[in-house]
Amino acid sequence: MINEQEKNAISGQMYNWVKDLFPVCRSLTGPGVRETLSYIQKVVPELGVKAVPSGSLAFDWTVPPEWHIRDAWVEHESGERVIDFADHNLHVLGYSTAFDGTVSLEELQEHLYSIPEQPDAIPYVTSYYKERWGFCLTHEARQRLKPGHYHVHVDSDLTPGVLNYGELVLPGETEEEILLTTYVCHPSMANNELSGPAVLMALIQTLKDMPSRKYTYRLLFLPETIGSIVYLSQHLEHLQQHVKAGFVVTCVGDDLAYSYLPSRKGGTLSDRAAQHVLRFIGSEVTHYTWLDRGSDERQFCAPGVDLPMCAMMRSKYGEYPEYHTSLDNLDFISEAGLYGGYLALRRAIEAIEHNHYPKVTVLCEPQLGKRGLYPTISSKGHADHVRAMMNFISYCDGEMDLIEIAERINEPIWEIIPIMKTLNREGLITY
């Protein structure tokens, strides 16, 4: 069980990590990714940071050049600075090329991005694979732009460099693996970007503190899409041979809802654990289909890759109004929301770690009283516990795994695991 002190420590720690990383201007490549991975290494010293050169081929893709953005602004001829990268790093179109010159308002409008339906939000817009420059601003600010000419300055460059990602492997008792991935490529957005790394960092600490691990854990901090494609191109055969379950960790920081997005084929160990945990952990869970995909599950579950990866989220990417805007900020997430995302994934990992095929060792109903497992005083709490125990035993035929049994007896698996261990110690079941 997790006590209140531990819960508060984990949730506060995760929120502070998000707060520290929020100002960093990340993109697919470049110094923002390295700064983020360097910060994570301070928490997780064992994390290895890898580098893949620009121009490297990965299946159907090519690693892009590094983007370096130093400064960017738009200034009216009156001297008023109307857009400034220094105020918010979403103000610059991701991967903007360098530009310095004077343009009319009409010309400037062709390079501006805003959301009329969300007039107070700065949108997050990128142009990774076509060279252009641009700025993002609130629609309110865009409507206030005065006629005249504007000095536009973008101090950036696209140069050959590397794509960086972080990798940690925690060995277990077997070579079978659980894969957990998140991404480190978006600028200042809290739920869509930084909740994933923060929750994964907390899960790493939990995994390291486990007295034993059945599975080996592979934990990845990647640039979204291109990072997962690069990693798969380097490790596909190994992953296909060893990964038994996995989760894409993203959008796990708000406290509005829980969401589940299945693997492409569905029915994997990951899917079953996720569905079971979310059934008991959250009163409001939205179940999506593979057709609603949009994050790195696209790559890990692609035809020919077919890894057993699904996603357990809070509010799903693309489904909340703040998504990919400046409104996805530190106020949108919370310590409670981050903890809820962490707890759901922790419970799923525990379910997979303990997902044995228990088999009862005696014929007919076992005598619990002589083993001190049956209460001598009847009360509602004791009766519920005994009924759960007897229901559990009744399905221990060695053919059903623990997740299926927990589903059949309508009990959360984290309540059944201690019962299974107790009965095993008493010699009543094997697994």
FIGUDO-177809 format. One record per residue (C-alpha): residue number from 1; residue in one letter; x, z, y negated. Coordinates in nm, 4 decimals, always signed. Each point is the difference from the previous one (the first is absolute). Last residue first. Example, Ala and Ser with C-alpha at 12.3 -4.5 7.8 and 13.67 -1.06 7.14 Angstrom:
2
   nr  rest        c1        c3        c2
    2     s   +1.3670   +0.7140   +0.1060
    1     a   -0.1370   +0.0660   +0.3440
***
This chain:
431
   nr  rest        c1        c3        c2
  431     y   +0.2179   -0.9374   +2.0402
  430     t   -0.0904   +0.2831   +0.2335
  429     i   -0.3003   +0.2271   -0.0115
  428     l   -0.0920   +0.3475   +0.1232
  427     g   +0.3570   +0.1331   +0.0270
  426     e   -0.0569   +0.2759   -0.2555
  425     r   +0.2563   -0.1564   -0.2337
  424     n   -0.1834   -0.3324   +0.0329
  423     l   -0.3310   +0.1641   -0.0860
  422     t   +0.1530   +0.1466   -0.3162
  421     k   +0.1569   -0.3318   -0.1003
  420     m   -0.3266   -0.1889   +0.0457
  419     i   -0.1905   +0.2616   -0.2010
  418     p   +0.2583   -0.0215   -0.2807
  417     i   -0.0415   -0.3824   -0.0073
  416     i   -0.3817   +0.0156   -0.0011
  415     e   -0.0469   +0.1340   -0.3539
  414     w   +0.2413   -0.2598   -0.1424
  413     i   -0.1946   -0.2637   +0.1944
  412     p   -0.3144   +0.0599   -0.2003
  411     e   -0.2909   +0.0705   +0.2375
  410     n   -0.2870   -0.2303   +0.0942
  409     i   +0.0351   +0.0478   +0.3775
  408     r   +0.0320   -0.3735   +0.0580
  407     e   +0.2216   -0.0617   -0.3020
  406     a   +0.2365   +0.2820   +0.0933
  405     i   +0.0157   -0.1404   +0.3560
  404     e   +0.0805   -0.3486   -0.1284
  403     i   +0.2773   +0.1326   -0.2242
  402     l   +0.1411   +0.2144   +0.2818
  401     d   +0.0408   -0.2865   +0.2445
  400     m   -0.2444   -0.0699   +0.2784
  399     e   +0.1092   -0.0784   +0.3569
  398     g   +0.1657   +0.3272   +0.0963
  397     d   -0.3374   +0.1514   +0.0884
  396     c   -0.0115   +0.2510   -0.2846
  395     y   -0.3541   -0.0785   -0.1180
  394     s   -0.1638   +0.3228   +0.1176
  393     i   +0.2981   +0.1989   -0.1273
  392     f   -0.0769   -0.1026   -0.3575
  391     n   -0.3642   +0.0937   +0.0283
  390     m   +0.1053   +0.3372   +0.1408
  389     m   +0.2402   +0.0616   -0.2886
  388     a   -0.2504   -0.1142   -0.2633
  387     r   -0.2632   +0.2266   +0.1578
  386     v   +0.2453   +0.2898   +0.0022
  385     h   +0.0792   -0.0500   -0.3692
  384     d   -0.3663   -0.0281   -0.0975
  383     a   -0.0844   +0.3155   +0.1980
  382     h   +0.2824   +0.1936   -0.1623
  381     g   -0.1185   -0.0923   -0.3467
  380     k   -0.3642   +0.0771   +0.0807
  379     s   +0.0732   +0.3358   +0.1588
  378     s   +0.0133   +0.1285   +0.3563
  377     i   +0.2367   +0.2858   +0.0814
  376     t   +0.2246   -0.0255   +0.3080
  375     p   +0.1363   -0.3313   -0.1207
  374     y   +0.1203   -0.2524   +0.2620
  373     l   +0.3634   -0.1078   -0.0074
  372     g   +0.1480   +0.3212   +0.1406
  371     r   +0.1253   -0.1795   +0.3111
  370     k   -0.2401   +0.1830   +0.2299
  369     g   -0.2835   -0.0960   -0.2340
  368     l   +0.0702   -0.3726   -0.0012
  367     q   -0.0943   -0.0691   +0.3628
  366     p   +0.0300   -0.3772   +0.0185
  365     e   -0.3093   -0.2197   +0.0517
  364     c   +0.0229   -0.2229   +0.3066
  363     l   +0.3330   -0.0935   +0.1538
  362     v   +0.3163   +0.1259   -0.1616
  361     t   +0.2930   -0.1777   -0.1707
  360     v   -0.1852   -0.1631   -0.2906
  359     k   +0.1564   -0.3192   -0.1318
  358     p   +0.1032   -0.0669   -0.3600
  357     y   +0.0911   -0.3557   -0.1051
  356     h   +0.2159   +0.0708   -0.3049
  355     n   -0.0579   -0.0804   -0.3670
  354     h   +0.2056   +0.2824   -0.1425
  353     e   +0.2334   -0.2034   -0.2238
  352     i   -0.2798   -0.2477   -0.0782
  351     a   -0.2385   +0.2704   -0.1183
  350     e   +0.2773   +0.1723   -0.1966
  349     i   +0.0775   -0.3289   -0.1751
  348     a   -0.3679   -0.0486   -0.0831
  347     r   -0.0222   +0.3570   -0.1337
  346     r   +0.3057   -0.0577   -0.2200
  345     l   -0.1486   -0.3253   -0.1280
  344     a   -0.3267   +0.1666   -0.0991
  343     l   +0.1852   +0.3021   -0.1429
  342     y   +0.2232   -0.2123   -0.2254
  341     g   -0.2920   -0.1934   -0.1455
  340     g   -0.1927   +0.3224   -0.0591
  339     y   +0.3083   +0.1607   -0.1522
  338     l   +0.0369   -0.2887   -0.2412
  337     g   -0.3625   +0.0361   -0.1047
  336     a   +0.0263   +0.3760   -0.0448
  335     e   +0.3131   -0.0367   -0.2134
  334     s   -0.1827   -0.2570   -0.2084
  333     i   -0.0104   -0.3734   -0.0670
  332     f   -0.1830   -0.1734   -0.2858
  331     d   +0.1567   +0.2223   -0.2662
  330     l   +0.3540   -0.1103   +0.0895
  329     n   -0.0945   -0.3623   -0.0606
  328     d   -0.2001   -0.2760   +0.1612
  327     l   -0.1574   -0.0623   -0.3423
  326     s   +0.3019   -0.2150   -0.0893
  325     t   -0.1428   -0.2680   +0.2254
  324     h   +0.0490   -0.1309   +0.3516
  323     y   -0.2871   +0.2105   +0.1403
  322     e   -0.1872   +0.2090   -0.2589
  321     p   -0.3353   -0.1508   +0.0969
  320     y   +0.0219   +0.1141   +0.3646
  319     e   -0.0366   -0.2405   +0.2925
  318     g   +0.3115   -0.2156   -0.0374
  317     y   +0.2153   +0.2516   +0.1835
  316     k   -0.2076   +0.2390   +0.2089
  315     s   -0.1036   +0.3387   -0.1409
  314     r   +0.1618   +0.2596   +0.2331
  313     m   +0.1878   -0.1851   +0.2684
  312     m   +0.0542   -0.0213   +0.3743
  311     a   +0.1506   -0.3401   +0.0832
  310     c   +0.0575   -0.1811   +0.3307
  309     m   +0.3043   -0.1164   +0.1938
  308     p   +0.0228   -0.0824   +0.3716
  307     l   +0.2614   -0.2780   -0.0357
  306     d   -0.1268   -0.3518   +0.0628
  305     v   +0.3017   -0.2029   -0.1136
  304     g   -0.0992   -0.3348   +0.1536
  303     p   -0.3208   -0.0049   -0.2018
  302     a   +0.0460   +0.2291   -0.3020
  301     c   -0.0586   +0.3737   +0.0537
  300     f   +0.3166   +0.1230   -0.1742
  299     q   -0.0238   -0.2668   -0.2704
  298     r   -0.3605   +0.0389   -0.1129
  297     e   +0.0267   +0.3775   +0.0585
  296     d   +0.2307   -0.0208   -0.3016
  295     s   -0.2886   +0.0168   -0.2460
  294     g   -0.3146   -0.2080   -0.0535
  293     r   -0.2374   +0.0280   +0.2940
  292     d   -0.3777   -0.0156   -0.0560
  291     l   -0.0497   -0.2621   +0.2763
  290     w   +0.1548   +0.2489   +0.2426
  289     t   -0.3090   +0.2129   -0.0494
  288     y   -0.0712   +0.2979   -0.2230
  287     h   -0.1382   +0.3398   +0.0915
  286     t   -0.0823   +0.2210   -0.2981
  285     v   +0.0297   +0.3724   +0.0664
  284     e   -0.1930   +0.2716   -0.1842
  283     s   -0.0160   +0.3439   +0.1625
  282     g   +0.3688   -0.0109   +0.0801
  281     i   +0.2134   +0.1746   +0.2624
  280     f   -0.2128   -0.0271   +0.3121
  279     r   -0.0792   -0.3710   +0.0183
  278     l   +0.3276   -0.0773   -0.1788
  277     v   +0.2005   +0.1498   +0.2859
  276     h   -0.1866   -0.1922   +0.2707
  275     q   +0.0138   -0.3320   -0.1814
  274     a   +0.3699   +0.0335   -0.0725
  273     a   +0.0920   +0.1035   +0.3552
  272     r   -0.1981   -0.2871   +0.1522
  271     d   +0.1402   -0.2558   -0.2417
  270     s   +0.3592   +0.1134   +0.0546
  269     l   -0.0425   -0.0037   +0.3795
  268     t   -0.1234   -0.3563   -0.0357
  267     g   -0.3690   -0.0945   +0.0147
  266     g   +0.0191   -0.2594   -0.2758
  265     k   +0.1346   -0.3546   +0.0335
  264     r   +0.1049   -0.0414   -0.3640
  263     s   +0.0724   +0.3693   -0.0526
  262     p   -0.2781   +0.1977   -0.1597
  261     l   -0.0585   +0.1001   -0.3638
  260     y   -0.1232   +0.3557   -0.0558
  259     s   -0.1005   +0.1613   -0.3270
  258     y   -0.0391   +0.3560   -0.1251
  257     a   -0.1729   +0.0867   -0.3268
  256     l   +0.0305   +0.1199   -0.3590
  255     d   +0.3051   +0.2268   +0.0186
  254     d   +0.2709   -0.2368   -0.1171
  253     g   +0.3506   -0.0191   +0.1496
  252     v   +0.0116   -0.1957   +0.3261
  251     c   -0.0030   -0.3582   -0.1273
  250     t   +0.2696   -0.1178   +0.2435
  249     v   +0.1572   +0.1070   +0.3294
  248     v   -0.0079   -0.2868   +0.2516
  247     f   -0.0385   +0.1731   +0.3357
  246     g   +0.1542   -0.0394   +0.3430
  245     a   -0.0432   +0.0222   +0.3732
  244     k   +0.1849   -0.0875   +0.3209
  243     v   +0.3056   -0.1648   -0.1568
  242     h   +0.2757   -0.0579   +0.2585
  241     q   +0.0135   -0.3548   +0.1372
  240     q   -0.1732   -0.1726   -0.2911
  239     l   +0.2132   +0.1931   -0.2469
  238     h   +0.3246   -0.0959   +0.1720
  237     e   -0.0941   -0.3688   +0.0146
  236     l   -0.1099   -0.0056   -0.3650
  235     h   +0.3013   +0.1738   -0.1539
  234     q   +0.1642   -0.2391   -0.2477
  233     s   -0.2918   -0.2338   -0.0767
  232     l   -0.2300   +0.3014   -0.0006
  231     y   +0.2067   +0.1662   -0.2714
  230     v   +0.0019   -0.3119   -0.2164
  229     i   -0.3755   -0.0456   +0.0388
  228     s   -0.0577   +0.3687   -0.0792
  227     g   +0.2095   -0.0282   -0.3150
  226     i   -0.1576   -0.3289   -0.1087
  225     t   -0.3524   +0.1449   +0.0335
  224     e   +0.0460   +0.3292   -0.1892
  223     p   +0.3512   +0.1099   -0.0936
  222     l   +0.0851   +0.2419   +0.2790
  221     f   +0.0366   +0.3728   +0.0693
  220     l   +0.0115   +0.0243   +0.3807
  219     l   -0.0308   +0.2828   +0.2512
  218     r   +0.0750   -0.0478   +0.3712
  217     y   -0.0970   +0.3038   +0.2051
  216     t   +0.1149   +0.0533   +0.3604
  215     y   -0.2764   +0.1458   +0.2107
  214     k   -0.0320   +0.3217   +0.1985
  213     r   +0.1271   +0.2063   -0.2907
  212     s   +0.1193   +0.3569   +0.0357
  211     p   +0.0214   +0.3097   -0.2181
  210     m   -0.1669   -0.1951   -0.2838
  209     d   +0.1748   +0.0694   -0.3311
  208     k   +0.1392   -0.3545   -0.0321
  207     l   -0.3488   -0.1416   +0.0520
  206     t   -0.1435   +0.2214   -0.2751
  205     q   +0.2761   -0.0968   -0.2440
  204     i   -0.0576   -0.3658   +0.0829
  203     l   -0.3738   +0.0481   -0.0554
  202     a   +0.0704   +0.1317   -0.3507
  201     m   +0.2130   -0.3056   -0.0793
  200     l   -0.2749   -0.2251   +0.1393
  199     v   -0.2570   +0.1677   -0.2249
  198     a   +0.2182   -0.0535   -0.3091
  197     p   +0.0888   -0.3604   +0.0946
  196     g   -0.3691   -0.0901   +0.0448
  195     s   -0.1343   +0.1862   -0.3050
  194     l   +0.2455   -0.1940   -0.2162
  193     e   -0.1457   -0.3479   +0.0106
  192     n   -0.3751   -0.0491   +0.0130
  191     n   -0.0789   +0.3602   -0.0860
  190     a   +0.2438   +0.0555   -0.2867
  189     m   +0.0662   -0.3279   -0.1760
  188     s   +0.3071   -0.0363   -0.2205
  187     p   +0.1943   -0.2911   +0.1474
  186     h   -0.0599   -0.1427   +0.3482
  185     c   +0.2780   -0.0689   +0.2527
  184     v   +0.0508   +0.3110   +0.2127
  183     y   -0.2151   -0.0561   +0.3083
  182     t   -0.1125   +0.2066   +0.2979
  181     t   +0.0645   -0.0119   +0.3726
  180     l   -0.0473   +0.2293   +0.2995
  179     l   +0.0935   -0.1234   +0.3478
  178     i   -0.0446   +0.2226   +0.3068
  177     e   +0.2532   -0.0834   +0.2680
  176     e   +0.0586   +0.0094   +0.3728
  175     e   +0.3656   +0.0791   +0.0610
  174     t   -0.0929   +0.3361   +0.1473
  173     e   +0.0846   +0.3631   -0.0772
  172     g   +0.0050   -0.0809   -0.3698
  171     p   +0.2485   -0.1501   -0.2446
  170     l   -0.0785   -0.0014   -0.3741
  169     v   +0.0712   -0.3477   -0.1387
  168     l   +0.0196   -0.0397   -0.3774
  167     e   -0.0089   -0.3234   -0.1990
  166     g   -0.0020   -0.0813   -0.3718
  165     y   -0.0251   -0.3455   -0.1523
  164     n   +0.2048   -0.2119   -0.2378
  163     l   -0.0286   -0.3709   -0.0770
  162     v   +0.3305   -0.1267   -0.1295
  161     g   +0.1560   -0.1891   -0.2891
  160     p   -0.0038   -0.3517   -0.1378
  159     t   -0.1223   +0.0172   -0.3598
  158     l   -0.3313   -0.0073   -0.1827
  157     d   +0.0465   +0.1278   -0.3533
  156     s   -0.1779   +0.2069   -0.2592
  155     d   -0.0131   +0.0635   -0.3746
  154     v   -0.3470   -0.1209   -0.0967
  153     h   -0.0548   -0.0360   -0.3761
  152     v   -0.3023   -0.1596   -0.1639
  151     h   -0.0191   -0.0278   -0.3800
  150     y   -0.3596   -0.0647   -0.0920
  149     h   -0.1644   -0.2396   -0.2410
  148     g   -0.3322   +0.0246   -0.1796
  147     p   -0.3507   +0.1108   +0.0839
  146     k   -0.0386   +0.3707   +0.0788
  145     l   -0.0167   +0.1552   +0.3470
  144     r   -0.2820   +0.2564   +0.0167
  143     q   -0.1745   -0.1707   +0.2909
  142     r   +0.3143   +0.0312   +0.2089
  141     a   +0.0233   +0.3711   -0.0705
  140     e   -0.3552   +0.0551   +0.1262
  139     h   +0.0722   -0.2200   +0.3006
  138     t   +0.2810   +0.2345   +0.0945
  137     l   +0.3382   -0.1652   +0.0329
  136     c   +0.2068   -0.2097   +0.2386
  135     f   +0.2874   -0.2218   -0.1122
  134     g   +0.1432   -0.3286   +0.1204
  133     w   +0.2993   -0.2061   +0.0990
  132     r   +0.0131   -0.2739   +0.2608
  131     e   +0.1942   -0.0867   +0.3166
  130     k   -0.2162   -0.0478   +0.3081
  129     y   +0.0532   +0.2073   +0.3171
  128     y   -0.0322   +0.3575   -0.1155
  127     s   -0.2481   -0.0466   -0.2824
  126     t   -0.1514   +0.3455   -0.0346
  125     v   -0.3037   +0.1640   -0.1611
  124     y   -0.0879   +0.3702   -0.0315
  123     p   -0.2863   +0.0282   -0.2479
  122     i   +0.0048   +0.2287   -0.3052
  121     a   -0.3337   +0.1806   -0.0112
  120     d   -0.2129   +0.0945   -0.3037
  119     p   -0.2146   -0.3159   -0.0045
  118     q   -0.0894   +0.0154   +0.3680
  117     e   -0.2508   -0.2868   +0.0406
  116     p   +0.2025   -0.2161   -0.2421
  115     i   +0.3136   +0.0467   +0.2131
  114     s   +0.3254   -0.1048   -0.1709
  113     y   +0.2824   -0.2501   +0.0470
  112     l   +0.1981   -0.1772   -0.2738
  111     h   +0.2259   -0.3074   +0.0264
  110     e   -0.2524   -0.2645   -0.1111
  109     q   -0.1091   +0.2348   -0.2793
  108     l   +0.3484   -0.0233   -0.1502
  107     e   -0.0400   -0.3716   -0.0672
  106     e   -0.3255   +0.0575   -0.1891
  105     l   +0.1509   +0.2920   -0.1882
  104     s   +0.2837   -0.2276   -0.1088
  103     v   +0.3442   +0.0314   +0.1529
  102     t   +0.3415   +0.1211   -0.1153
  101     g   +0.2901   +0.0250   +0.2419
  100     d   +0.1894   +0.1958   +0.2609
   99     f   -0.0682   -0.0485   +0.3681
   98     a   +0.1439   +0.1289   +0.3265
   97     t   -0.2013   -0.0482   +0.3188
   96     s   -0.2809   +0.2357   +0.0934
   95     y   +0.0310   +0.1351   +0.3576
   94     g   -0.3035   +0.2269   -0.0439
   93     l   -0.1945   -0.0800   -0.3160
   92     v   +0.1051   +0.2610   -0.2536
   91     h   -0.2392   +0.2622   -0.1392
   90     l   -0.0122   +0.1774   +0.3378
   89     n   +0.3237   +0.1760   -0.1012
   88     h   -0.1825   +0.2052   -0.2618
   87     d   +0.1070   +0.0960   -0.3543
   86     a   +0.3561   -0.1348   +0.0273
   85     f   -0.1401   -0.3364   +0.1090
   84     d   -0.1445   -0.0333   -0.3508
   83     i   -0.3045   -0.1970   -0.1117
   82     v   -0.1352   -0.0142   -0.3577
   81     r   +0.3201   +0.0633   -0.1971
   80     e   -0.1070   -0.0292   -0.3642
   79     g   +0.2608   -0.1822   -0.2115
   78     s   -0.2512   -0.2058   -0.1959
   77     e   +0.1022   -0.3041   +0.2054
   76     h   -0.1477   +0.1785   +0.3010
   75     e   +0.2384   +0.1421   +0.2604
   74     v   -0.0115   -0.0411   +0.3765
   73     w   +0.2328   +0.2080   +0.2181
   72     a   +0.2324   -0.0017   +0.2986
   71     d   +0.3087   +0.1948   +0.1035
   70     r   +0.2347   +0.0403   +0.2944
   69     i   -0.1645   -0.1829   +0.2894
   68     h   +0.2220   -0.0931   +0.2945
   67     w   -0.1606   -0.2044   +0.2770
   66     e   +0.2042   -0.0612   +0.3134
   65     p   -0.0290   -0.3387   +0.1643
   64     p   -0.2598   -0.0642   +0.2701
   63     v   +0.0468   +0.0450   +0.3763
   62     t   -0.1311   -0.3204   +0.1616
   61     w   -0.3133   -0.0225   +0.2129
   60     d   -0.1277   -0.1916   +0.3044
   59     f   +0.1837   +0.2223   +0.2527
   58     a   +0.2424   +0.2027   -0.2102
   57     l   +0.2636   -0.2173   -0.1682
   56     s   +0.2629   +0.1574   -0.2216
   55     g   +0.0114   -0.1470   -0.3520
   54     s   +0.0539   +0.3353   -0.1659
   53     p   +0.2163   +0.2235   +0.2168
   52     v   -0.1493   +0.2728   +0.2262
   51     a   +0.0992   +0.3580   -0.0832
   50     k   -0.0707   +0.3149   +0.2025
   49     v   -0.0430   +0.3582   -0.1189
   48     g   +0.0268   +0.2600   +0.2755
   47     l   -0.2106   +0.3136   -0.0292
   46     e   +0.1793   +0.3028   +0.1471
   45     p   +0.0068   +0.1746   -0.3387
   44     v   -0.3826   +0.0192   -0.0128
   43     v   -0.0840   +0.1828   -0.3230
   42     k   +0.3010   -0.1258   -0.1946
   41     q   -0.0306   -0.3269   +0.1940
   40     i   -0.3483   -0.0481   -0.1472
   39     y   +0.1514   -0.0015   -0.3498
   38     s   +0.2568   -0.2601   +0.1033
   37     l   -0.2783   -0.2108   +0.1513
   36     t   -0.1859   +0.0059   -0.3322
   35     e   +0.3098   -0.0840   -0.2050
   34     r   +0.0821   -0.2845   +0.2400
   33     v   -0.3518   -0.1414   -0.0267
   32     g   +0.0102   +0.0187   -0.3797
   31     p   +0.3500   -0.1535   -0.0098
   30     g   -0.0984   -0.3332   +0.1518
   29     t   -0.2380   -0.1478   +0.2531
   28     l   -0.3705   -0.0230   +0.0709
   27     s   -0.0809   +0.1852   -0.3225
   26     r   +0.0352   +0.3547   -0.1263
   25     c   -0.0041   +0.1288   -0.3569
   24     v   +0.0535   +0.3750   +0.0450
   23     p   -0.2301   +0.2195   -0.2137
   22     f   -0.2087   +0.1239   +0.2983
   21     l   +0.2907   +0.1154   +0.2176
   20     d   +0.0188   +0.3583   -0.1293
   19     k   -0.3774   +0.0423   -0.0122
   18     v   -0.0412   -0.1333   +0.3530
   17     w   +0.2632   +0.2425   +0.1296
   16     n   -0.1708   +0.2843   -0.1888
   15     y   -0.3328   -0.0846   +0.1641
   14     m   +0.1588   +0.0091   +0.3446
   13     q   +0.1615   +0.3395   -0.0619
   12     g   -0.3244   +0.1498   -0.1252
   11     s   -0.1878   -0.1159   +0.3106
   10     i   +0.2665   +0.1241   +0.2412
    9     a   +0.0407   +0.3422   -0.1656
    8     n   -0.3750   +0.0530   -0.0349
    7     k   -0.0594   -0.0802   +0.3673
    6     e   +0.2855   +0.2247   +0.1124
    5     q   -0.1421   +0.2910   -0.1998
    4     e   -0.3516   -0.0672   +0.1273
    3     n   +0.1035   +0.0124   +0.3653
    2     i   +0.0308   -0.3061   +0.2210
    1     m   -0.1079   +0.0680   +0.3583
***
